[in-house]
Amino acid sequence: MHPNSPNPLSRRRVLSLAAGAAAGTALTGVLPGSAAAAAPGSPGFRDPALPTRQRVEDLLGRLTRDEKVALLHQYQPAIPRLGIAAFKTGTEALHGLAWSTDRHDDGAVVTATATVFPQAIGLASTWDPELVERVGEAVGTEARGYHSDNPDVWGLQLWAPTVNLLRDPRWGRNEEGYSEDPHLTGVISTAYGRGIQGPDPERLRAAPVLKHYLANNNEVHRHTTSAMLPPRVKREYYERAFEPALSADAATGAMSAYNLVNGRPMTVHHDFDELLRGWAPRPLFNVTDAGGPNNLTGDQNYHATQPEADAAILKAGLDSFTVDDTDSARTISAINTALDEELLSESDVDEAVRHLLSIRVRLGEFDPHGGPYGRIGREVVDSPAHRSLARRAAARATVLLKNEHETLPLSPARTNRIAVIGPLSDTLYTDWYSGALPYEVTPLRGIRAALGASTAVTSSEGVDRIALATPDGRRVTATDDEQPLRLTSGAGAATRFDVFDWGQGIVTLRAAANGKYLSYEPTGRTLVNDAAQPNGWNVRQRFKLRAHADGHVLEYAGYDADESWFGDRKYVTVDDNGRLVVTADSPEAATTFTREVLRHGRDAAVAAAGEADVAVVVAGSMPLINARETDDRESMDLAPQQRKVLELVHRANPNTVLVLQTSYPVTITRAQDTLPAILWTTHAGAETGNALADVLLGRANPAGRLTQTWPRSVADLPDLLDYDVIKSARTYQYSTATPLYPFGHGLSYTTFDYGALRLSEPVIDADGASRVSVTVRNTGRRAGDEVVQLYTHQRQSRNPQPRKRLRAFRRVHLEPGQRRTVEFTLRGADLAHWDVTRQRWVVEAATHDLLLGSSSADVRSRRALRVRGETIPPRDLHRQTSAVDFDDYAGVTLTDRSKQHGTAVTPSEGQGWILFRDVDLGPGTGGITALVANASAAATRLSVRLDDPTGRELGALTAPATGDEYSYRRVRSRLTRARGRHDVYLVLDGPGRIAAFHFDR
């Protein structure tokens, strides 16, 4: 929001890896108990002793058509005649209870003050499913606590976790996901979902919903871009992230993504009904993302009318319309029209209502006292147990990227003076999907508290303090009462501003008078100093200080400044009352200021570092700036001013430790080459400072691991909109680029030795299994955790295979000298991939390298496993073949065959080709028949060539105009007879689409 064939990643597999403490005690001490009896004479839907399905059918049978239709909107109304309360879908809870919307205030955002855990990518960086499940349990419990106060605002359907794969670190919402790897994502999301909903999925603590199905990894034009997913890529990569939690009964639904996939908007994609429901053992309650229904008739222009669009949404398997804020009238009207015009049947509505009622029954809404979790109150929020868990999670999420000469951990006995430096040293930032912090332990405060009075701790944010003056000597002045900024002739604190550089030219300005950030106030287009930190959807604290003429102009750069309605008036000038207003449409029309540096941040930082035994530089990002929802990252570099301060501090004090706090990989190649120690953490919540101190001082031994490859340069990445991870060689699975840090990387304060990899069965059948085991020993002087990672590589295959693929992992704790045998079960079915020639999963006869180690690049032990599978036979194109089931392509894109089902191929720039490898033409082929559509008046030529796109041409056919892109005709042409086995290319020249074809004998 502004989410039937053999499956190699089986439900049993996920359960074994992510089970954690499913049967454990809730953190609040509240356990699901036996169902309370319904009052005598109560209707069946209120009887908790009855099966859920029976209760649902009882209630469904009592509803009128109008009542059922009204339940399909996000804001489900009360039904007083049945004693049914209102119900609101959607409370954000990615890493703690975050925010919801107010039913009575046009959907105004209300933020929870609750336990804030590390961002989602940080939770995954723990590689600890049991811990993540406990975090989910805490989040679900706090959701119950808020719900007990105000169920109109705090619904129990939680829109979390986000399962989108982090295939490109430039994605603006990178921090919301878990990993670039589908297996790791599946395990962590299963753990988080199970924690939220509780040990009994029939009686839910809260109802987790997976976001955002499918292939949603760009913010630029996110409503209109189409992710091109060939079948193998879709099946083996993107779907794999969503299947585990659903098949393990650890999620209760999915949210549709804004984007299109292969030309079809996900809001009307039938995967929801035909694929996802097949994975799940219980009914799913699927929802649209906010505004998704209206996009179909708006930017996407996919359906002509809203009744058509809403009918298509229901038929695709989505059950709830998140649209038009609290106003359900438009949705109700559209669905009623669709019913009247027979675009829908009442049975379609009934099916969706069954799904939503199932969740409400499982949440205990119709049980006496609200079911087993109904007595949880607000006292559970920010409890001591949750604070302790947040601190533990933040410490376990920390990744030690580099540690030369045992720089870390710091020894208090040898550290008399420490300098804590940097723009994030004494502040904590939250993201759009975060709750409000109930308290703050910044890195500086955490280190001071940990070291006590025995160590002198100095600090500097390393930012410039400036004044902005006009040629006549007046200065921009911010009073301490948050009034509009003015020009005055005064001096002192009111005229001083601290400048924070976040990169890409964006800065924030903090007034020294009251410590608040400058903000744009749209009512009067004035500047005020009223924000505790950058905040809100538009982030009206973003500015650019642009050099102009002999000084600088101030440009407003909030996200609303990019909207067309805002206009060009983005520059600051001074009005007749001396107020700073955003009214100039160019730098030339703006007021030019002299930027007087009153204190150079780098000088203060260097001074502090030079007097210390060790300098800790805390640098990184502000989560709402330069990447967030609707905004992708242009650069992955550390902000220039931060980079400069880091370099100068290191020059002044070689014993400099970088603590990098970001939501995404950063290209810190120079820092890696020069600094002795680097730690990385996400924005990790109120306990960040305590957790960081625990790690720096060795009270916690870091064992976090990266869940994403960190590139050396943004130039190493393919185009942001290229979703084909196989062809574009993305992620650790396929990339051949040398990374800055590999997937799975992370160091420890101790060392580990791996013994020989052992297999219970060195040869297995496709339906067999082998136990993979290795003995790991702590060879250092400290207790620590090792994350044992199992990867595989298939040596022989008809199809391109990953260089490595994560199959299993385990985080294990070892005391000094302790040994432990770590064991995994690897099934032949786990090694299947999608066979496009027969549209099914296949386990090939092949040898697989099994690679055990500490990261994808740090393999400590290996062995070969032979699998007695099958050999994919040559293609027979005499059978009907879907064009999308090609082996390779160039110059084409995938699009929707119809608005409901199927995929077709069309040239992306007028001409392209698709390859069908290893085709057995048999004794010969005499012709080709193709199913084609052509909305253009221009004809499309489709030629058949052998062994190369420019190879021998067997013949061609012409696709005439067919009226529109969904009107298909069968077109036939003779071919020069050819025999034997060849690679066959279909070369498309023109604007048409090909859906399917076959060769004639």
N, C-alpha and C positions, 0 to 999 in steps of 0.2 A: 504494500500500500504506500501511497505517497508518504505467489505463491501458490497363456495356457500351455506354452512350451516350457521345456525344462529351463529353470533359471539357475545359472551357475552360482549366484550368491543366494543361497537358499535361506529360508526362514530359520531352519535349525542352526545354520551357520551364524546368522546374526544374533540369535538368542545366546549362543555359546560365547560370543565375543563381547556382547553388550549387556549381559544380564545384570551384573552388579548386585544391588541389594533389593531385588524386586519384592522379596518377602519381608523386608526389614521394617523396622518401626519408623513411622513418620517423624520428621524432625520436631513436630509440635506435640508428639505423643498421641495424636488422634489416629485411630485405626478404624478401617471399615469393620463394622460389627454386623451382627445379624439384623435383618430387616425388621423394622418395627411394623406391627400389624396395622392394617388400614382400619379406619373407623367402620363399625357395622353399617351396612347400607351404602358404603362409598362405591362410586363407579369403578369398573375394572382397572382403568388407567391409573388409579390411585392405590392399587394394591401391590406393594413391593414383593409379595410372594409369587406373583404371576411372572411368567417369562416376559422379557422386554417386548418381543414381537407381539404377543397377545395384548399387552397394555397399549402399544402403539395402534394396533388395529381397532381396539375399543375406542380410543380417543378420536382416531381418524373418522370412524363411523358416526361420531357425534357432531362433526363440524359441517357447516354449510359450505357451499362453493365459495361464497364471498369471504368467509373466514379463512378458508384454506389459501385462497389467492393472497390475502393480506399477510399471511405468514411467510411469504416468499421474499419479502424485503428484509434488509438487514435489521430494521427496527420492527420486530414482530409485536403487534398490538396485544393488549390484554383482551381476554374473552370473559367478561364478567359473569355471563350466564352459566359458565362452567367452572368459575372460580380460578381461571388460569391467568397468571400474571403476564405482564409484558416480558419480552426476552430480546436481548440485543446481542448480535453476533460480533465478535471481534474485539479483543483486548490485546494490545501489543505486549509481548513478553519474551523478547529474544535473549536477553541476559539478565533477567529480573523483570518484575512487573513494571511496565513503562508508562503507557498512556492509553487513554480510551476517549470516547466522545460522548458528549452529554446529549441525551435524548431530548431534553427540554430547552436546549439552547442552540438549535440549528447545527448540531454536530460539533460544537466547540471542543477543542482538545483540552483534556484534563490530565495533568501529569501526576503520577503517583510518587510520593516520597516513600521509597521502599529500598530493600537491599539491592544494590547494583553489583552484579558479578562482572568478571571480565567479559569484554565483547565476545561475540560468538566465535570468531577466529581464535581468540585467546582460550576459550573453553576447549576447543578442539586441539589446541597446542599442548594441552596436558596429556593427550593420548591416554586418557584415563576414563573409560566409560563409567566405572563405578562412581567416581567423583562427579561426573557430569550428570549422572542420574540423581545424585543427592542434590545437586543444584536445581535440577528440574523439579524435584520434590519441594524444595523451598519456594520456588517460584509459584508452583501450583497452590501451595499452602497460603502464600501471601495474597494470591488472587482470590482465594476463598475469604480471607480476612477483609479485603476491600469490598468484596461482593456482599458480605454481611451488612455493611454500612449503607451501600447504595447500589442495588442491583440494576437500576436504570442506567448507570454509567459503567459499572464494572461487571461486564459479562464474563461468563465462565468458558466461553469458547475462545481459546487463546490462539492468536495468529503467530505461531512459532512452532518449530524452528524454521529458519530459512535454509533450504537444502540446495539452492542453486550452486553449481560447482564453480570454483574460483579459477576458471581457465584463463583469465587475463587479469593481472593485478591492477590494471588501469580502471577497472569497473568502479564506479563511484560508490557502490554499496558493498565493497569488498569485505568490510568488517562484519557484515551480516551473515556471511556464509562460513562454512567450516574448512573446506579444503578443495584443492584441485583434483583430489582423488575420490572416485565414487565409493570405494570400499570404506575408507576412513569416514567419509561423510555419512554413509549409511549406518555405521556403528555408532557414531556420536549422536546423530539425530534420533536413532532408536533409543539410546540411553536417556537423552533429554526428554523425549516424548513419554517414555515409560515413567520417568520421574514425575512429570507434570500430572499424568492421569492416575497414578497410583498402581498398586500391585494387582488390583482386580479391574480389568478393562470393562467389566459389566457394570461397575459402580465407580464412576469417575470422580476424581478430585477436581479436575478441570479437563477440558477437551482440546488437545493440541491439533493444530492444522498446519500442514506443510506448505511452505511458500517457496517459489512461485513456479508452478508447473507450466511451461518447460523452457529451458534454454534462454533464460532471462539474465543476460550479463552485459548489457550496455544501457546507458541512460540516454545517450544522444538519440533523438527520434524514437524513443522506446515504444511509442504507440504504433509506429508505422514500419519499423524495420522488421525484416523477416530473416530468421535464423535458418540457414540452409543446412539440413541434417540428412545426409545420406543414411540409408538403413542401418549400416553397421555402427555409425557414429551415434545415432539416436539410441539404438538398443544397448550397445556395449558401454557407452559413456554416460549420456545424459539421463536416461531412464534409470540406470543403476543407482543413482543417488537417492531416488524416491522410493524404489521398491522395498528396501529393507524395513524401514519403519512401518510401512503399511502392511507388509506380509507378517511382521512380528506383532501385529496388533498394538503398536505403540503410537499410532496416530489415528485421528478420527475423521480426517478429511484432508483435502488439498485446496489451495487457492490457485486460480488461473493467473498466468502471467499476462502482462500487457501486450507483449510482442506477438508477432506472427511466427509460425514455424512452417516452412515450405509453403508459404503463401497463404496460410489459413490462420486467422486470429485464434490464439489459445482460448479466448473466451467462449469459442464455439467448437473447440476441438473434441472429437468423440473419444479420445483417449480416457477422458474422465469416466465415461460410462463403460467403455469396452475394454480398457486395460487396467486402470487403477482399481476399479471395483473387483476385478478378477484377482488382484493381488491380496485384497483385504478379506479377513475372515468374518467381518461384521459390516453392517451398512455404513457407508461413508456419507458425511455431510459436507459437500463441496461448495465453495463460495467463489464469487468473482472478486477480483481486486477492485479497489475503489474507482468508480467511474467506468469500469470496463464495459458494461452494457451500452452506455452512451457512445463509447468510442466506435462501436460497430456501425453506427449511423453517422458518426462524426468524422474524425480524422481518417479512420480506416475505410469508410465508405463501402462497407462490405454488405450491408443490408439496406434496403431502401427505406424501410419503416421500422419503428421501434417494436411494434407487435411481431414483425418477422424476426427481428433480432432476438427478442426475449424468448420467442418460441424456440429458436435455434439453440439458445443457451440451455434451456431446460432439456431439450432432446439430446444435447451433448453430454449431459450428466452433471450439470451444475445446479445446485438447489437453492441458492440464496443470492439475492441481487444487492451488492454493495454499491449504491448509486444514489445520487441526489441527496446526500446527507441524510437528514431525518425525514425528508419528504418522500413518503412511499406512494403518493397519489399517481405519479407517472408510471411507475412499475405496475401498480394495480390496474390502471386503465389499459396499458399495453397488453397485459396478459389476458384481461377480459376480452379485449378486441380479438386477440389471437384465438381464444376459445370460440368466440362468436363466428369468426371467419374460418373455423376448423383448421387453423394452422397448428393447433394443439387440441388434444382431447383432455377431458377431465382426469382420465387415468394418468396422463403425463404429470399433471399437477399433484395428483394423489401420491405418485411415486416420490416426488421431491419432498412432499410434506411428511411422508413416512420417514425419510432420511433425517429430517430436522427434528421430528418428534422422538426418534430413536435416541438422539443425543440428549435431548431434554429429559427423557426418562432415565437414561444412564447417569445423568448428573444429579439425580435425586430430587428434581424439582417437584415431582408429584408425590414424593414419599412423605410420611409423617416426619416433621422436624427437618425436612430438607435432605434426608438420607444420612449416610454415615459421616459425611463431612459437613453437614449442615450446621453444626454448632461451633465451627471455627469462627473466631472473631478477630477484630483488628489487633488484639494484643500479640498476635503471631508476627506482625510486621516488624522488621528490623530487630528481631530477637537476638539475644546473645549467641544462640546457636547459629543463627544465620550470619552474624558478623564473623564468627570464627570460621565458618565455611567459606565466606567470601575471602578472607585472608589466606586460607589454605589454597583456594582455587587460584588466586592471583599469584601466589608463590609458585605453584605447580605449573602455571602457564608460562612462566618466564623462561626464555631460551637464552642459553649462553652461546653466543655466536663465535667468540674468540676469547682465548685466555692464555697468553704467552707468559712463560716464566712464573706461573702460578701467581699472577697479579691479584687474582681473586681466589678465595675470599679475603677480604681485608682483615687484618689482625688489629683489634683495638689496642693490644699491648704495644704494637709498633707504629700506631697511627695516633699521634698527638694532636694533629691539626688536619681537618678535612674541609675542602671547599666544595660546596654543592652549587652548581652553576647551570644556567640555561633557562629558556623561556617556560619550560614545564617543571622547573625545580620546585616551585612553591605554589602550584595550582593543579587542580584536577579538572579535566574537561569531560563532558558527556556528549553522546551522539543523539541523533534524532530519535532513535528507538531505545533510548535509555530513560529510566526513571530519574527522579530528582534525588541527589545524594542526601541521606539523612544527617551526615556529618562528613568531614573531609580529613584524611590523613595524607598530606602531600609527601612527596619524596623527602623534602627538607625536614618536615616535622617527624616523619618516620625514622629518619637517620638520627636526628637529635635525640629522640626518645630512646632509641636503641643504645646509643653510645653514652647517654647521661652526661654528667658534668666532667667526667674524666677526659673527654676529648673536646677540643675547641672546634665548633662547626661554624664556618663562615659561609656566606652565600652571595650570589649575584645572578640576576636574571639574564645578564648579558645583552640587554636591549638599550637602545639609545633613548635618552630623555631629551626632548626637543621643545622649542617654542616656535610658533608660526606667527610671523610678524609681517605687517604691511609696510610699504616704503615710508609712510608717515610715522612709523614707530609704534603703532598700536599692535596689540597682541591678541590672538585668539584666547578667550578666557572661558573656562568651565567652572562655574561655581559648585559648591558642594551640595546644592539642593536640586540637582538634575534639571535645571532650567536650560532653555536653548542657549547654545554657545553664542558669544558676542565678541566684538572687538572692543577692547578697552585699552586705556593707557597704563594699566597697572602692571605689576610683576608678581613674583612669588609663586606659591604652589598652584594657584588657580590658572596660571598660564603655562603649566608644564604638562607634557604628555609623553607617555612611554609608547614606543613604536615596536610592535611585534611583527616580524617578517615571517609569512607563511609560504612564501614562494609564489611563482607565477605572477609576481607583481602585486600580490594582495597583502595588505597590512591591516592590523587592528590598532586602534589608538586608545590608550587608557588614561583617563584624566587623573593626575596626581591629587587633585582636590578631594576626590571621594573614592578613588579606586574603581570607578565604573567606566565602561567602555562607551566610546562615541557611537551613537546610533542615528539612523535616519528616521525622522518622525513624519510619516506621509501626510498627516492632516494639514500641517503648515509647510511641508517640504523643508523643515528645519533640521538642524543637528542638535541632539541632546546627549547628555552623559548619564545614561540610566540603566545600562545593562551590566549585570554581574559578570557575564561572559557572553561571547557570541551565542545567539540563540534564535529560535523560531524557524519557521519554514523558509522565510526569505533571507534570513541572516543579514539583517540590516546594519551590521557592524563591520561589513567588508568595505574597504576603501583602497584606493591607489593614490600614492603620492607621486605625481608625474612631474619630471623636470620640464620646465617650460620657460622660455625667455631667460631671464636672469634669476629665476627662482623655481618655485613648484606650484602646481595647482593640485587641488584635492578633488578626486573623482569618486563619486559614490558607485560601489560595485556590488551592492546587494543583489541577490538572485532576481528580484523583481525588476531590477534595472535592465535585465535582458529581455523583458517582456515587451511586446510591440505596443501595448497600451501605455507603457511608461514614457515613451518618446525619447528624444535625444537629450533632454535636460538632465544630465548626469553630473554636471560640474558645479562646484561650490562657489558662490559669490556672496557678497555682503549687501543686505538690503538697507533701506533708508534708516532703519532703527538699529543698525549695527549688528543684526542677527546673521548668522551663517545659514544660508538657504541653498538648496539644490535646484537652481533655476537656469544655469547657463548651459547652452547646447554645444559648446566647443571650448577647448582650452583658451582660445583667444578671448572669449567672452567671460571667462572665469576670473576670479580674483587671484592674482599672483602673490604668493607668500614667500618670504625668506625663511628657510628652514634652519633655525639656529640650534646647533647641537650643544646642549647644556652639559651633557655627560655622555661620553662615548661608552656604550655597553661593553665593547670589547676591552677597553682599558680597565674598567672595573672588574671584568672577568679575569683578565690576565693578572691583575694585582692580587685578587683573591687566590688564584691558582698558584702564583709564585710563592706565596707564604705558607702553602699547605704541604703536607706530606703526600697527599693524594687529592686529585681533583676528579669529581664525578660530574660529568656534563649530562644533563637530562634534556634531550632535544627531541624533536619530532613534529607531530601534526596536531592541528585542532580539527576534530572530526567533522565539523560542519563547514569547513573551508577547503576549497580546491578539490573537493570530491565528496559527494553524498548523493542522496536520491535526486535524480534529474541532472546530475553533473558528473561526468567522467573525468578522470585525472589526465591532464596533459603531460605531466612530468612526474617522474618518481624520484627526483633529486631532493636532497635536503635543501631547505630554503637557503638562499645565498648568505644571508647574515648569520644564520645558525652555523652554516658550514665554516664561515670565516672565524667566528668565535671559537669553534671547536679546534680549528687548526692553530690559532694563536694560543689557546690554553695549553694545547699539547706541546707547543714550542716552549712555553714557560714552565711546564711541568710534565716531563716525560711519563710520569706515573699518572696518566689520565685514563679514566674509565668512561666509556660512552654508554649511557643508558638511552636507548632509542625507544621512544614511546609513540607508536603509530598503529594504524589500522590496516596496514598493507606493507608489502616489500618496499624497500628504499634502496636506491642505487648508491651505496656508500663504499664504492670500490676503493677510494683513497683512504678512507678511515680503516677499512679492513687491512690495507697494506701497511699502515703506519702505527695504529694504536695498539697497545698491548692487550686490551680487554674490551669486549663489547657485549652488552646484554640487550635483548629486545623484549618488550612487553606491549600488550595492547593497552588501550585505555581501560583500566582494570577495576574501576569503582572506588568506593570510599576507603578501602583498605590498601590501596596501591602503595602508599608510603611504608606501611608496616611490612607488607610482603616484600617490597624492594629491599628494605633494610635487612629482612631475614635472609635474603639471597646474598646481598653484598657482604654480610658479615658471617656467612656460612652456617647460620642457624637452619637454613633450608638449602639443600644441595640441588641446584637447578637440574631439571631433567625434561623440561619442555622441548618439543621438537617442532620444526617448521612444518606447516601443512601446505605450504606453497613453495614452488621454486622461486628463488630471488635472482632475477637476471642481473647481469653486469650493466646492461644499458637497455633503455627502452627500444633501441634499434634492434635488439635481439628478438623483439616480439612481432608476430604477424599483425595484420590489420585487425583492429578491435572488433570489427563486424564479421570476421571470418570464424565461423563456429565449427568448421570441420577440423577437429583436433588431429585426425590422422594425416590428412593431406597437407595441412599447414604445419605439422610437426610441433604441436603444442604440448605443454606440460612435461613433466619428467618422463612420462610414458613414451613419448615420441620425439622430443626435442634432442638435437645433437649439439646445440650450443653449450658452451662451458658456462655454468651458472656462477654467480657470486657465492650463493649458498644452495646446496641441493635440497630437494624435497626430503623431509625426514631428518634434517641436520639439527644437531644440538649437542653441546658438550656437557661435561660434568666436572666436579671438583675431585672426582676419583677416576680410576681407570678400570676397564673391564676386559677380560679375556674370554674368547669364545673357543669351545672345543670343536671337535669334528661334528659336522652335521650327520645325523643318523636317520635312516628311513626304515620303518617296519616292513615296507614292501617297496623294493626298487623298481618293480614293474607292476602296473595296475591296469585293469580294464577301465573302459569309459564309465562304468557304473561302480567301480571299486573306490578304494581309499587307501591312503598311506599315512601313518603317523610320522610327523617330522619333529625331531627333537634335537636339542643342543644344550650343552652344559655351559652356563655363564658363571664366571667367577669375578668377584670384586678384588682386583689386584692392588688397590690403593689403600690409603690410610684412613679414609672417611667412609661412612655409610652413605649410600646413594642409590638412586634408581637408574636402571637401564631400560630403554625401550627397544625390545627385540623385535625386529621387523623382518618379515618373510616376503620376498619378491620371487616372481617367476619370469622366465623368458622361454618362449616356444621357439625352438631352433628351426623346425621345418614347418612350412604351411603354404597352402595355396594363396593365402592372403597376407598383406603386410601386418605384422604383429608388433605390439609394444616392445620397446627395448627392455623395459621392466614393468611389472605391474604388482602393486601391493596386494597380497593375499591374506595376511594375518599379522597381528602385532600383539605384544603384551608388555605392559610396564611392570617391572619387577623390582622389589627392594632387596638390597643385599648389604649386609654388614661387612666390614673389612675382612677379607679372606673367605667370606662365605661363598658357597657354590649353590647353584640352583639349576635344575633341569627344566627347561621351558619346552612345552610340547604343543604342537598344532596338529590338527587333522586336515589333510588336503584331499579333497575328493576329485575324482576324474571329472565330474560334472562341473566343478569349480573352474576348470580349464577350458570350458566351451567358449566359442565365439559364434557370431551370427553369420550363417552361410547365406549369402544373397542369391546363390544359384537355386536354392530350394526353400528359401524363406523359413529357416528354422535354425535352432541352436545345434552346433556340431562339435563333437570332441574328436579332433583329428588324431590319427596315428602319428606320434611325434615324440621326440625327446625334449624334456623341459629342464632348463637349468633352474635349480632351487637355490636362492641366494639369501643367506641370513646375515644380518648385520645391524649396524647402528644408524644407518641412513641409506637412502637409495644409492649413494655413491661410496659408502663405507661398508663394503661387503667383507665379512670376517670368515665366513664358512660357506662352502657351496658343494652341491652334489647334483647329479643328473637323475631324473626320474623318467622312465619310459612308460608311455601310455599306449595301450593297445586300443586305439580308436578306429576311425574309419578314414578312408581316402575320399575326398570330394571328387566326384566323377567330372569328366568334361561337360561343359554346358551343351544342352540340346536346345537350340533356338528354334527348332521346329515346333516346340511347344509355346503356348502363349506366354510371353515374358513381359513383365512390367518394366517400362523404360528406366524407372528409378533404381532397379536392381542391377545397376552397372558395377563394374570393377574400378573404373577410374573415369575422369572427366576433365574437360577444360572448356572455358568460355560458356558454360551453361549455368542455369540456376534451377532450383526446384520450386514448383508452384502447386497450387491446389488443383486436383483433377476435377472436383466438383466442390460445392460449398459444404458438403457433408463428409465425403470420404475420398481417399486416394490422393496420389501425388503424380504429377506430370513433370516432364522435362522441357525446358524452353531455352533458347540461346539468350545469354545475358547481354551480349553486345552484337547481336546480329548473326554471329556464327560461332559454333562450338561443336564439340564432339563428346560422345560417350563410348566407353570401351567395354566390351564383353570378352573377357580373357578365356583362352583355352576352350574354344568352341569346336565341337565335333560336327563337321558338316556332313559326315557320312558319305554316301555315294554321290552326293551332290545336292545343291539347292537350286530351285528353279525360279523363285520369286520371293517377294516380301509383301506382307500385308500389315499395315500399321493403322492404329487408331489415333487420329490426329484431330486437332482443333485449330482454327485460324480466324481470329477476330479481325485481322487486317485484310485490306483489299489486295495486298501484295501476296503472291504465292510463296510458299516455303518449300525449299528443296531438301530432301533427305537422301543422302547417298550412302551406299554400303561399300566399305573399303576393308581390305585385308592387311593386318599386321602393322599398319601405321596410319595415322590420320590422312597422310598423303599417298598411301599405298594404292595398290591395284583396286580400281573401282569395279565392282560387280554390277552396278546399276544404281538407279535412283528413282525416287517417286516424288511427285509434287502434291503438296497439301493445298487444296484450293481454299478460298474463303468459305467459312462455315457459319458465319453470322455472329457468333460471339465465342469467347474463350472456353465456354462450357459445352458448346455444341460440337460433338465429335462425329467424324465420318471414318469409315473404313476405306482405306485407299490401298490399291495393289499395284505392283509393278514387277515386271520380269527381271530376273538377274542372270548374269552370265554364270553358267554352272561352275561351281568350285567344289573341291573335295578335300578330305583330310581334316587335320586339326589346325586351327588358326585363331589368332586374336582378331576379333571383328569390331570395326569402328562404325558407328553411325554418325555421320557428319551432318549437322543441321545448319542450313543457310536460310535465314529468314525469321519472321516473328512468331511462327506457330508453336504449338505444343504437341508433344508425342506422349501418349499415355501408355501404350502397349504395342507389341508387334509380334509377329512370328514369321519364320521362313516357310515357304511352300516347297514341297518336294517336286 
